[in-house]
Structure formats: structure tokens, C-alpha cells
Amino acid sequence: MVKINPFLKNINNKNSFLEVTRIVNEYKANHKNNKVISIGVGDVSRPIVKTVIDAMHKAVDDLSNIDTFKGYGSYYGYNFLKEKILDNDYKDFDFSLDEIYISNGAKTDSTSILELFDINSSVLITDPMYPIYRDGASALSRNVHVLDSTTESFLPEIPKEKYDIIYICSPNNPTGICYTYDELKKWIDYSLKNKSIIIYDNVYASFISSKDVPKSIYEIDGAKKVAIELRSFSKNASFTGVRCSYYVIPNDIANNINKYWKARTINRFNGADYIAQKGAEAVYTREAQKEINENIKYYKENAKLLREAFEKLNYKVYGGTDSPFLWIKINNGMKSMDYFELFLKEFEIIIIPGIVFGKKGDGYFRVSALAKREVVIEAIERINKYYEK
Ligand code: PLP
């Protein structure tokens, strides 16, 4: 009999998004006339802005015309998009087109990048975490080590042991906390010393406004030698349903890994969607940037409303400043899965239990400011009404 990849059996479905969805669906099925609302899920609610939609319509038309039709594109992405990325997101860092890759989502990229490294490389993930790192790495049969973050900062201490691959997510999902220049520098120094590689997940870059938080890891000296940065159009440009992402593999990283990544990609990927890439190109126009900034402002206002509401009720709230996520301490000692179920039954509001993001997350829950304003307001009203009783 054919054997299943044993690592797939390590994936814990008990404390997962899958389980949260199952409980929510069961509740909805048993309360068909009730209105369950979500301030938990990390999907966006603002539609794609008009300038970008127009560019995608035009791209669809290109495909209908014999002179402008596009078949297979570049495995690594069209230059028209890579140029925009270089000129806008990475203009201070002197990268070449050759170091930028376009793909179909940072979720895929965050773990497929492991195919670049020896299967025995040690992979370090910090808890709480975007659980895809742990489970995606497991699906690829990698050796995953989990490093707990410290209790109050949610940033882990730099380990004494050597690890090969290190995942850093900043702005962080789920905690909403960001690495400052100083905190990140410690990891760069660690990686330079140990010849490690950092996978820097920066998909929430557009939410950063604090002066002490870098917009890119490459702002820090030495990062070009050790860091691969991942970004996405999902959260700034509402591409969660369109799918387009990008990442940088600097030529300065030792062992000519760019060459090997190209060999891997030719054999594993046929390039991102032309329509999505045309839309992504338009994201960098002045009009689209104006519209997108309005959307980010809208989400940040949601975050402010949520923060104020929970703080007024004496919850300890983290994040929500340079991130759409708020990470909230459960103040009655309950386990996060139980608290999530309590929220669902008492308020008919979906929050995400912290345990989904690792064992250090138990005792917390995640709230997302990416919901519609009216949902945020209704959620706050429902909770306040309960506490007024
Ligand atoms: N990385 C992090 C930290 C995320 O929170 C998400 C989505 O929620 C992703 C990656 C996935 O991004 P994409 O939609 O580009 O696959």
C-alpha cells in the first residue's frame, strides 16, 4: 500500500482554523435565523480600487485580441511589475530585476521557499505564529523547532543554539506587534554569525507607520546577506481573491541560491496570472495609491475603535497600531477555545482563539480590523450591551 507522508499526520487539526470554522458552521446551522458576525477573520472587506479594476479589465481585453494575447509568461514574473516593485518598495536597496519574484500568494511562498534548502536544515518558528509556517513546513517533511516568545513583548529571546532557517513575521500575525530596527538587528547579527537565513514575512508592510519600525528588513545593515523578504498584494490592494505576491532573494546571500531557486521555479511554477500582474502594476499608480491609502486608513480607524472598546472594558490589548490585528488577553483565566465559544454563544461574534497560533497563544484571542465598519460597530455595541446588564 502507498504510505501517506507521515509529517501530514503531525498537523494538528484540533486547535486550528478548520476547527473554528467547524464550530461556527455548526452554530449557524442550529441558529439559522440569527446574525453571526465576524471580527476575527483576516480577510479584507474593502473592494479592489477602481484604477486597479480598470487595469484588470484592460488585461482581460488583451487576452481576447490576437495582437495582445498572452500565453505562458515568465516563471519569475513580468518585468513590467518587477520594475514597479523595484522603483517603489525597494528603491533604496539597489536590487536587480533578477532578485525579484512574482508569485500567487505569500501563503504558498512562505513554505515553498523551504524547497531551496537541504531537507535536514533546522527550521525555527516563534510561538505565537502564523500557523502555516509550522504546518506547511511539516507538510514538506521539515524539522520544525518552536521558540516561545516572552510573555509580555511577544518577541522571543535570541536563542543560544544555531538554527538554519528562521521565520520572522512583522507586522506580526497574530499579535499585531512589530519588530523595531533594534530588535530586528539582533536577528540579522545572529544570522550573520550562524550563517542562517531569515524568511521575513512582511505582508502587512502597508500598515506600518511607527518611525521605529522598518518598512523592509533590507533597511538594516547586513540583511541582504541573510534575508528573503515576502510581500503580497492581498492586504493592501484587496487581492485575497485575485492572488498575487512577490519576494526578494538577494544575490548577496551566499551559495548562489538565486541560481538554484531559478532552477527550482522553472520546474515547479508556470508564472503568476497575467491579469493579476497587470492589476498589481496599477497598484503603484498615484491614483490607486491614494485610494489604497484611504482603505488602510479605514482599517486603522476600525482598529482604533476596537482597541478603545476593549480597553474600556479593562482588556489588555496589544497590536492594532502598525497592523490590522489586535491581540487581546483573556481576563478571566479561560482557555482560548472556550472563550471563543463563549463569544459565539453570548454575542454571536466570531473571534479567533489564540491557541490556533500556538500554545503561547492560549489565554489570548485575535481580533481583526479588516472587517466592515458596520460590523465593527455592531460587535462593539453587542459587547457593551452585555457588560451594561
Ligand atoms: N503571511 C501572513 C503572515 C498572513 O497573515 C497571510 C494571510 O493572512 C499570508 C501570509 C497569506 O498571504 P497571501 O494572501 O498573499 O497568500
Boltz pocket constraint, residues with backbone or C-beta under 6 A from the ligand:
constraints:
  - pocket:
      binder: B
      contacts: [[A, 42], [A, 104], [A, 105], [A, 106], [A, 107], [A, 108], [A, 110], [A, 130], [A, 169], [A, 171], [A, 173], [A, 201], [A, 203], [A, 231], [A, 232], [A, 233], [A, 234], [A, 239], [A, 240], [A, 244], [A, 245]]
      max_distance: 6.0
